């Protein structure tokens, strides 16, 4: 479609340029006005959002500061002196939480994948394996994590078994792995079952065995589809690593608890909470980005 200079808003007497070459695209005046209108609406929406946020924040601050007990609450929960004292100790304890996240995260992914594969095995000969895998996921998904931690961290040392560690960090990591493997196993199983049976049939028609079809065809598609929920589980695991403190392990939460017990001031808890939030936000935003990217590829008909 050829666009005339009158439609594009140019004067007929102007010198021809690159845009006047045959076949070159020249936006029409209507399109230019439409783009200008969209940019104006975007700037207006941004200004309204910023103003609304400022007004809401100011209103909430006014409500909190004007509360009768604000002075006492500020001294107890937002004391600058105790915050400065707690911050380096909380950061030192946070390194234990990070190590637990890395080690338990890998163990959870591996064990969860094995359980998911066990639950999807076909044939009557694998019925006991499927039943055990289903019982595992049902039990640990239903058992509260805090109770699981108490049983493992406090109960295993009481047995006095030879060669079994009593380290609260290792026992706490084991409890976290047992619980989160059940959740991750269900995520993987949902991904495996979401792959259409024709994919497996096509793989078998090419000469692949059942094991090869699962490894090279089904599992890669299943894992790609389940990346966002897997990342969400890892975010939850990162937060729950703070529960290992119930066994005496000095992580970020326990470091804050020690200062609170000595000073009777709860500011260290706020510091520990903010540190966990600062660690979690990048993982959460990365999860959102991956989810949005996969949604765009799905909408465009690309490979998931």
TORPA-310597 format. One record per residue: x, y, z of N, C-alpha, C in turn. Coordinates in steps of 0.2 Angstrom, whole numbers, plus 5000, padded with zeros to 4 digits. Each point is the difference from the previous one (the first is absolute). Layout:
N
XYZXYZXYZ...
END
This chain:
304
500449945000499650065000500450065000499950054995500450065000499750055004500450045004499850055004500250074997499550044999500250074997500350045005500350064997500350055005499450035004499550014996499450045004499849965006499949934999499849965005500550005006500750004998500549995005500150075004499750054997500150075004500650044997500349974994500650044998499850054994500450054999499850054995500249974993499650014995500249984993500650034998500250065002500650034997500649985004500049955005500649985003500449964996500750005001500549964996499949935002500049964995500049925002500649985004499849965005500649965003499949935000500349975005500149925000499349975000499550045004499449975001499550014994500250044995499650014994500249954995500549955001500249954995499449954999500049974994499449964999500149945005499449985003499949955004500250015008500350065001500250025007499350025004500049975006499550015005500050075002499450045000499950075002499449995005500150015006499450005005499550064998499449985000499550054999499950055006499650054998499950055006499649975005499549964998499649975005500449955005500449974997500449955004500550045005500350064997500450045004499650035006499450024999499650035005499849945005499949944998499849955004500649985005500650004997500549985004500250065005499950064998500050065005499549995006499449984998499549995005500149955005500349944997500249955005500550025005500550044997500650025005499750055005499550044998499750055005499649965005499749954998499649965005500449965005500649984997500549965004500350055005500250064998500250055005499550025005499450004998499550025005499849945005500049944997499949955005500649995005500650014998500650005004500050055006499850064997499950065005499449985005499549984998499449985005500249955005500449944997500249955004500550035006500550044998500450035004499750045006499550044998499750045004499549965005499749954997499649965005500449965005500649984998500549965004500250055006500250064998500250055005499450025005499450004997499550025005499849945005500049944997499949945004500649995005500650014998500549995005500050065005499850064999500050055005499449995004499449974998499549995004500149945005500449954998500149945004500550035005500550044998500550025005499750045005499550044998499750055005499649965005499649944998499749965004500449965005500649984998500549965004500350055005500250064998500450045004499550045005499450014999499550035004499749955005500249935000499749955004500350025007499649985005500250025007500649965002500149944998500649965002500650004995500050054996500550014995500750015003500050045005500750015003500349945003499649965004500249945003500249954994499650004995500149954995500750024996500150064999500650024996500649985004500050015007500549985004500249935000499449965000500149935001500149964993499850024994500149974994500450044995500150065001500450044995500550045003500449975005500550045003500649994996500350064998500650004996500649975003500150015007500649975003500049935000499549975001499949925000500149984992499750044996500049984993500850004997500450055002500750004999500349945003499949985006500349955003499849934997499449994998499849944997500249994993500050054996500149994993500649964998500650015003500649964998499949935002499749985006499949945002499549964996499550044998499449964996500349994993500450044997500449994994500449935001500450005005500449945001499649945001499450005003499649945000499749994994499850054996499749994993500449954996500750005000500449964996499849935001499849985006499849935001499349994996499650055000499349994997500249994992500450044998500249994992500349944999500449975004500349934999499549955000499550015005499549955000499650004994499850064997499650014994500449964994500650015000500449984994500049925000500249975006500049935001499349975000499650025004499349975000499650014993500250064997499650014993500249954995500749985000500249954995499749935002500049985007499849945002499249994999499650065001499350004999499949984993500350044995499949994993500149934998500649975002500149934998499549955003499950005007499649965003499350014997499750064999499450014998499949974993500550014995500049974994499949925000500449975005500049935000499349975002499750045005499349985003499550014994500150054997499550024994500049944995500649984998500149954995499749935003500249995006499749945003499250005000499750065001499350005000499749994993500450014995499750004993500249944996500449955004500249944997499449964998500049964994499449974998500149925001499549975000500049935000499849975008499749945000499849985007500649985004500649994997500649985004500250055004499950074998500250055004499550035005499549965001499550035004500350015007500449965003500350015007500450075000500350014995500450064999499650065000499550004996499550054999499650025007499949945003499650015007500550035005500649985000500550035005500150084999500050014993500150074998499450045002499449984999499450035002500050015007500149955004500050005007500550065003500650004997500550055002499750074999499850014994499750074998499450025005499649955001499450025004500250015007500449965003500250015007500450075001500550014996500450065001499750074998499549994995499650064998499550025006499849955003499550015006500350015006500649985001500450025007500250075000499850045005500350065000500850005001500350054997500750004999500350015007499750045004500350015007500049945004499549964999499949935004500649964997500050004994500649954997500650025002500250075001500650025002500149985007499550005004500149985007500149935001499749964996500149935000500749984998500250034995500749984997500550035005500050065001500550045004500149975007499449995003500049985007499949935001499749964996499849935001500649964998500450014994500549964998500650005005500250055003500550005005499849965006499450005002499749965005500149934999500049974994500149934999500749985001500550045000500749985001500249954996499950014993500249954995500750014999500449944999500750014998500150024993500450054999500250024994499550054997499550025004499550054997500250075003500050054996500250065003499550035004500250055005499550035004500150084999500450024994500050074998499450034999499750055003499450034998499950024993500650034998500050024993499849954995500449945000499949954996499349975001499849995006499349975001499450054998500150065001499650054998499950004992500650004997500049994992499749944998500049955004499749934998499350015000499750035006499350015000499750054995500450054998499850044995499949974993500549954999500149974994499449954999499849965006499549965000499350034998499950065003499350034999500050034993500550044998500050034994500049954994500349955001500149954994499349974998499550005005499349984999499750054996500150065001499750054996500250014993500749995000500350014993499949944996499949945003499849944996499350014997499650035003499350014997500050054995500550055000500150044995500349974994500549965001500349964994499549954997499649975004499549954998499550044996499750055002499650044996500350024993500650025000500350014994500149944995500249945003500049944996499349984997499550015004499349984997499850054996500250065000499850054995500349994993500549964999500349994993499549954997499850014994499549964996500249934999499649955001500349934999500249994992499850044996500350004993500750015000500350045004500750015001500449945001499849965005500349945002499949954994499450004997499949954995500450014994500150074998500550014995500749985001500250015006500749985002500049935000499549965002500149934999500049974993499650044996500049984992500750014997500450055003500650014997500649955003499749955004500549955003500350015007499750065003500350015007499649955005500349985005499749965005499650055005499649975004499750045005500450045004500649975002500450055004500350054996500249994994500350054996499450064998499449974999499550054998499950055006500049975006499950045006500650055001500649974999500650055001500150054995499949984994500150054994499450044998499449985001499450034997499650035005499849965005499550025005500350045005500549985004500350045005500250074998500350014994500250074999499450054999499549974997499450044999499750025007499949955004499750005006500450055005500650005000500450055004499950074998500150014993499950074997499350035002499549965000499350025002499950025007500449965004499950015007500550055004500450034996500550055003499750055005499550044998499750055004499849975007499649945000499949985007500649975004500449974996500749985004500350065003500150054997500350065002499650035006499349995000499650025006500249965006500149934999500149965005500750015003500550024996500750025002499950075005499650044998499950065004499749995007499549955000499849985006500549965004500449964997500549975004500550055003500250054996500550055002499750035007499450015000499750035006500049955006499849944999499949955005500749975002500650024997500649985003500150035007499650065001500150035007499749965006499649944998499749965005500549955003500649994997500549965003500350035007499850065001500250035007499749965006499449974999499749965005500549955003500549984996500449955003500650025003500150075000500650035003500550034995499949984993500450034995500050075000500650045000500050075000500050034993499450014997499950034994499850075001499750034995499850075001499550015005499549955000499450015005500349995007500449955001500349985007500550065002500350034996500550055001499650065003499450014997499650065002499649985007499949935001499749985006500450015006500749994999500550005005500050075003500050054995500050075002499450025004499449984997499350015003500049985007500349935001499949985007500550035005500550044997500450045005499850075001499750034995499850075001499250015001499649944999499350015000499750054995500450014995499850054994499949964994499450014996499949964995500250034993500450055000500350034994500449954996500449955003500449954996499549964996499449985002499549964996499950044994499850075000499950044994500650004996500650005002500650004996500049944996499949945004500149934997499450004994499450025002499550004995500150044994500350065000500250044995500549974996500549975003500549964996499849954996499549965003499749944996499650034994499650065001499750034995500450024994500650035002500550034995500349944996500049945003500349944997499549974995499350005002499549974997499750044994500050075000499850044995500349984993500750004999500349994994499749934997500049955004499749934998499350014998499650045003499350004998499950044994500450054999500050044993500249964995500549965001500349954995499549954998499649985005499549954999499450034995499850065002499550044996500350014993500650024999500350014993500049934996500149955003500049934997499349994998499550015004499349984999499850044994500150075000499850044995500349984993500649995001500449984993499749934997499849955005499749944997499350014998499650055003499450024998500050034993500550044999500050034993500249954995500549965001500149954995499449954999499649995005499549954999499450044996500050075001499550034996500250014993500650004998500350014994500149934996499849955004500049934997500749975000500550035004500649975000500149945005500649975000500149945004500050025007499749965004499950015008500649965003
END
